[in-house]
Amino acid sequence: MQGDVTSSGTGSNGIDNIWLKAAVSGGLWAAVEIILGSFLHNLRVPMAGSILASFGIILMIAFFQIWPERGLIWRAGLICALMKSISPSAVILGPMTGIMMEALLLEAGIVLLGRNLAGYLAGGALALFSALLHKLMSLLLLYGFNIITIYLNLFYFASRQINIPEADPWLLISILGGLYLLIGALAALAGYIVGQRALKEPGTAGMSQRNPETGIMSQRNPETRSRLLPKKPVSDIFEPVTGSFSLPLFILHITAIPGGLVLMNFSGRLVAYPVLIIYTLFCLVYYKNTIRRFKKPLFWFQLLVIILLATIFLESFEKGTPVINWSGILAGVDMNIRAILVVAGFSALSTELKNPLITNFLLKRGFRQLYLAISLAFRALPSMMEEISKPKRFFSGPFSSIREMVANATDWLEALKKNNDSA
């Protein structure tokens, strides 16, 4: 039959089967990120990123029970990260790098310990731990190493107030890291259980035989499966990519962020501040989406807190009491200028990354499989988003919702094959 592929084969239009499966799993992962991510962030739920990472682990481990193929998870993560990039959000690099770190570490744990429960637990632990690492790396990028000094002095001050002067500040970080590892392992265990249950799902009307590629019973009849893919073009799903793009500006933003940080470290404030302020104002005027981040009161509140903490806790203590001094205030201002530079620069860079010339170059030059897979995933995304269109129902029964998504993997795969053959 036209378009048939084996587990490691290639379809009629040249796309490997593993990339088709990655399009299914990565597309559903992206649907979870887009819908549940917006839901959590709109409600200002604390640790929303870690919650999303946990769901990502559950989903990928569950899919791996259906399709236990090496390389599936990192491919799905890559597709999910790229699909996340079409979000109209001003900042996309943070979520994209977070998703890719999670997928790579999840895959690494399974590669190191094997396709067994121990490998899944290790991969899940590492994957969720990456969310903590990503947060710490973001703080260091935003505020520099002074943030570590502030944390240490603040910890020592707090420990003295509760009469535990010998407390170890790194113990608190170790406990937090251990908690992330434990929750990640539990998420992987949940994914394993959900995937095993999905394997045992009985077939429903229209399809009674077990699919030889997936090992599970099909959940929809052929007529229903043919309606999985959207009738409207992908360009109608999200805000269209409009506006002018510039390769010179793309290069400018790549160099401006590290260059600005170097300028702050090796030149005086009289030189660095004007240059960085002019660059930030340019980004705000030229890239309208950049203003979104700067309009948020929470962003400015964080900057004020950083100045306050730097003023009190950046310098050494005298007789166990925090010292308020001018150098601490200047250091706090430096940290805020650095944060504003990074936010403005990455927001502008995120916009330029949507340049069709750049995306086409990255996807077509040596990345044909990725290009074909993500094209199919984009076409299926509206139908996939309908699967979880009600976040409240998803949260009321997350495991059953994920089991349904995974149990229907065969139908998604067949639908993408059919769409690929007709392209």
N, C-alpha and C positions, 0 to 999 in steps of 0.2 A: 504494500500500500504506500502511496506517495507520502513522503514526510516521515515514515516510520524511522525510529532511531533506536539503537541499543543503548545500554547503560553508558557506554563510553564512545558511542558512535556519533555520527553527524547527520543532521537532517538534510532535506533536499535543498535548502537554501543556505547550507554551509555553516549552520550554528551547531556547536557541540551540545549533546544532551545535558551535560552538567551545567552549561550556561543557561539552558532552558529551565532546569530545576532551580538554579540560582535566581532566575527572573521571577519564579513563583514565590520562593521563600523570601527573597529580598524585597519583592514588591509588597508582600503582606507585612513584612517588617516595617517598610516605609509607611504603609497605611496606619499601622499602630502608632508609629512615631508622629505622624501628622495629626491624626485625630485625637489620640489620647494626650499627646504633647500639648496641643492647643488647649485641651480641656484642663489639664493640670496647671498649666501656666496662667490661664485666665482665672483660676480659682486661687492662685498664689500658694499652691501646695508646696510646703518645704521639701527639699530633696527630690524635686520632680525628675531631675536627670537620673538619679539613682533608681527611682521607681521604674522609669522607662527602660533603663539598662537591665533591670531584673526581668521585665517582660520580654525584652529582646533575647535574653539567655534562655528563658523558658521556651520561647517560640523556636529558636534555632536548635536547641537540643531535641525538642519534639520532632522537628523536621528531620533531624539526623537519624532518628529511629526509623523513619520512612525511607530516607535516601542516605545510607551511611557511606558516603563517598568523600575521600580526601580532597580538600580544596573547595567543598561546597560552601562552608560557612564564611570563609574570607571573601569568596565571590559574592555571596548574598550580602555581606556587609558593605562591599564596594558599591553594589547596585543600590542598596538602601541609602548610603551616604550621598551618592550622586543624585538620587531622586529627591533627597532632602534639600539639595542645592537649589531646586527650582522654587522653593518656598519664597514668598515675597518678603520674608524677614530681612532686615538690614544686615544681620550678622549670620553667616552660614558656616564659616570655617570652624567655629567651635563645635557645633553639633556634628559636622562631617568628620572631623578628626576624632571626636569621641566615639562615634560609631565604628570607625575603622580600627581604633585601638581595641575596642571591645571584641570585634570579630576576629582580629588577628590573635589575641591572647586566648580566646575561646578555642580557636583552631589549634593553637600551640599546645594547650593542655591535653587535647585529644591525641595529637601527634606524639607527644612525649610519653604518655602512659597507655595509649592504645584506645581502641573503640570499645570501651567497657565503662562500667559505672565509675571506677576510679578516675579514668580519663575525663569523663563528663564533670565530675565533682571538681577536679583540678582546673579544668577549663573554665567552669562557671565561677570559681573563686577568683581566678586571675582576671576574668572579664569584668566582674563587678569591681574588683580592686582597681582596675584601670579608670573607673569613674572617679575614685578618690585621687589617683595620680593626676588625672586630667584637671581636676579642680585645683590641686596644689600647684601644678605647672602653670595654670592660668593666673593664679595669684602672684606667682613669682614673675611671670611675664608682665603683669599689670603694674606691680608695685616694687619689684626688685627684691634683693635680699634683705633690705631693711625690714620687710614684713616678718622675717624670721626673728630678728632682734626684738621687735615689738612683742611678738608672741612669747618669747622666752621671758622678757622682763615682766610682762603682764602675768604670766604663769607664776613666776617667783613671788610677785606681789600678792596674788590671790592665795598662794599656799601659805604665806606668812599670816594672812588674815584669818585663816582657819587653823593656824597652829600646826602646820605640816611643813616646816621649812626644808626638810630633806626630800620633798617630793621631786620626782624626776619628770621634767616636761616632755621628754621623749616617750615616757611610758603612756601618757595620754594618747599620743599619736599612734603608738603601737596597739593600744586597745581599740582605737577607732579602725585601724587597718585590719585587725583581727576580726572585728565585727563585720566589715565589708567582705572579707574572705568567707566568713561563715554564711552570711546571707547569700552570697554568690553561689556557694556550694549547694545551699538549700534550693535556690532557684533552678540549678541544674538538675537536682533530684526531682523537683516538680516537673521539669521538662521531660525527664526520662519517663516518669510515670504517665504523664499526659500522652507522650508519643507511643508508649506501649499500649495504652488503652485505645488510641486511635488506630493502631494496627489491628485491633480486634473488633473494630466497628463492623457490624453486619451490613451487607449490601441492602439497598432499598429498591424501589420499583424500577425496572428497566435494565438493571445490570446485576447479574448474579455471580459472575465469574471474578476471580481474584486477578488483579492486574499483575503480570509477571515482572514488570519493572519496579513497581512500588511495593508489592506484597500486600496491598490493602484492597478492600472492596470499594468499587466506585459508589459514590453517594448520590449521583444524579443520573437521570436517563439522558440519552444523546440529545433529545430536543432541548432539554434544559441547559445542557452543557454548551450548546451552540449559541446561547444567549448570554454567556458569561462576559464576553468582550463588549466594550462600549460601542455605541453607534456614532457618538460624536467624537471629533478629533481631539487629541491630547491637548492641543493648544487652547481649547476652551475650558480646561479644568482649572488652570491657575491663571494668575495675572500674566498677561503677555509680556514678554521681554522686550521692552521698548526703550527708546532713548539712544543717545549716541555713545559709542564705545571707542576707546583709544588704546592701541597697543603701547604707545609711549607712556600714557598714564598708568597702564598696568605695570610697566617696568618701574615707573616712579614709585608706586605704592609698595612694590616688593623691596625696593632699596630704602624707602623713606623710614620704615619702621626700625630696622636695625641701625640705619644711619642716624636717626633721631636719638636712639638710645646711646649710641657711641658719643654723639654730640653732647648729651647731657652729662656723660661720665668724664669727658676729657676737655670740656670747655667751660667757661664761666656762665653763670646764669644770664648775664647781659647779652651773651651771644646766643645761647640755646633757647631761651624763652621766646624771643621775638620770632625766630625761625619756626619753632614748633607751633606757636600760636597762629602764624600766617598759614602754615600747612593745614592746621585743623580747620580754620575758617574757610579755606578753599574747599576742603572736603564737605563741610556743612552746606556751602552754597552750591557746589557743583553736583553733589549727590544728595538728593532730597531724602532718600531713605535713611541716611545717616542721622538725620535729626530725630528720628523715632527713639533711638537709644538715649539721646541727650534730653528728651522731653520727660523721661521717667523720673519722678521725684526720688525713687529708691536709689537711682544712680548717684544723684547729688548728695543724698543722705549718707551713702557709703563713703563718698569723698570727704565729707565733714567728719565722719567718725575716724577715718584714717588720719586726718590732721590732728584731731583730739588725741588719739592714741599715740601718734608720733611725738606730739608736744609733751606728753606725760611720761611715756614709757620707752622712748627710743634711747635716751641717755642712761648711764649707769645710775644706780640708786645711791643715795647718801643716807646712811643709818636706817636702811629699810624703807625709805620713803621715796616715792616717785619725784623726779626733778622736773619742774617746768622751766624751759629755757628757750631762747631764741633759735638756737641751732635745731632744736626739735621741730619748731614751727616751720623753718625753712626746709627741713628734710621731708616733712609732711606735704608741703607744697610741691616739692620735687616729685614725690610719689604720685601725687594727683596729676601733675602735668604729664608724667610718664603714662598713667592710666588713660588719660584723655587722648594722648597720641596713639596708643595701641588700639583703643576702641574706634577712633576716627579712621585710622589707617586700615584696620581689618575690615571695617564696614565698607570703605571705598574699594578695597581689594576684592571683597565678596561680590560687589556689583560688577566690577570689571571681569571677574571670572565667568559671568554669564554672557560675555561677548561670544556671539555665535562663531566667530573665527577661531577663538581659543577652544571652545568646546568641540567644534568639528575637528580641529587639529588633534586634540587629545584623544578623541574617540575613534577617529578613522585611520590615523597613522600608526599602524601596528596594533590597534586595539579593536579589530573587526568583531571578534566574538563579544566583547563588552558592548560595543555599539549596537549589535543586533539584539542582544539580551535586554539591554536597558530600553531599547525602542519598544520591544514587546511588553516589558513591564509597565511602561508608561501607558500603553494602550489598555492594559488590563486594570490599571490603578483605580479608575472610578468604580468598577464592579467590586474590586477588593475593598475599597473604602466603604461600600454599602454593607459589607460583612460586619463592620464594627461601627456603623453610623451612629449608634447610641452608646456613648461611653459609660453611662450609668448602668446599662444592662451588662456591659462588659465587666465592670468592676463588681457587680453583684454576683457574677459567676464567671470569673476570669478563666479558670481551668477548663470549664465546659466550652467556653467560647473559643479558646485556643485549640481544644481538641477537635471542635467542628472545623476550624480553619485547616488544621493539619490533615484531618480525615478526608477532606475534599481535595487534597493535593493532586490526586490522579486527574480529577476533572479539570483543574487549573492547567495542569501540564498538557493534557490533550487539547484544551482550548488554545493554548499558546502554540502548540504544534500546528494546529489547523490554521491559525492566523499567520504563522510563519510561512506555511506552504502556499497560502493565497496571496502573500505579499508580492 
